[in-house]
Amino acid sequence: MGRKHIPQKVSKYNFGKEMYELKVSFVHLIKDSLLILVGIISAGFGLAGFLLPNSFVDGGVTGISLLATELTHYPLPILIVVINIPFIIIGLTQIGKPFAIKSIAAIIGLALAITFIHYPVITSDKLLVSVFGGFFIGLGIGFAVRGGGVLDGTEVLAIYLSKRTGLTIGDIILLFNIVIFSFSAYVLSVETALYSILTYLAASKTVDFVIEGVEEYTGVTIVSSHSEEIRLMVIEKLGRGVTIYKGKRGFGKQGDNLNPTDIIFTVVTRLEIAKLESEVDKIDPAAFIVMNSIKDTKGGMIKKRPLH
């Protein structure tokens, strides 16, 4: 009997596939790193150039850090890292290790930027400080999320609590910030608290603009000839459920036989979009992906499955 060469072919295929996946991972890592870097510089500018010199606060963990700085006079960079640690631990368990690593790097990077970059103090006008301070912080947070991490752990906590309560993520973030601004009004002044609310609104709207929506979930439809591999990836690597639609590819002339295909639909949080895109690119860079913002969901397997 002649020697079979199939194992060698399979081996070459597997090697080529691994090299391709490594290349895709590297490209996405560079892209995500650049986005996070831009986010760090922008958020640092908003903090050091606007809010901190004028004793203003923001919402979320950043607001807690600024408020703690005003009360204790501890350095803001240290407080930003320390206060975010519990939220990153939650992110590690709820979203995954890559997210946690990127977030740690982003938060430490923000602390270093505030410490070593000498940002100019732009203005002392309270209205301008509120609006543009919030704008640059929101810009930074938005770019960091696009890069697969966070500069503020509030949303991670909100995702965690929403799975254990009847509240939506938006409701939890709102309640969280009401407490911060109420405490700010009591400790600092009502005027400062009102301007801080304006800062928060400017930041949140900028985040909306940068990441194209802050809805709790994003519906993702994927059309690919490698639908089975993508289905397994979504289940095994993201821990999400999927729905399979039977369809046909519509790109063809009249009378042509249209190839049937499986269409995958899944629902993820926006913090998982970067990872989903990266994993799909590894399998099929030509995959057609459509994302739709979802206001809320009910039923089905929305909660993330534990990964084994």
Secondary structure, 3 states (H helix, E strand, C coil): CCCCCHHHHHHHHHHHHHHHHHHHHHHHHHHHHHHHHHHHHHHHHHHHHHHHHHCCCCCHHHHHHHHHHHHHCCCHHHHHHHHHHHHHHHHHHHCCHHHHHHHHHHHHHHHHHHHHCCCCCCCCCHHHHHHHHHHHHHHHHHHHHHCCCCCCCHHHHHHHHHCCCCCCHHHHHHHHHHHHHHHHHHHCCHHHHHHHHHHHHHHHHHHHHHHCCCCCEEEEEEECCCHHHHHHHHHHHCCCCEEEEEEECCCCCCCCCCCEEEEEEEEEEHHHHHHHHHHHHHHCCCCEEEEEEECCCCCCCCCCCCCC
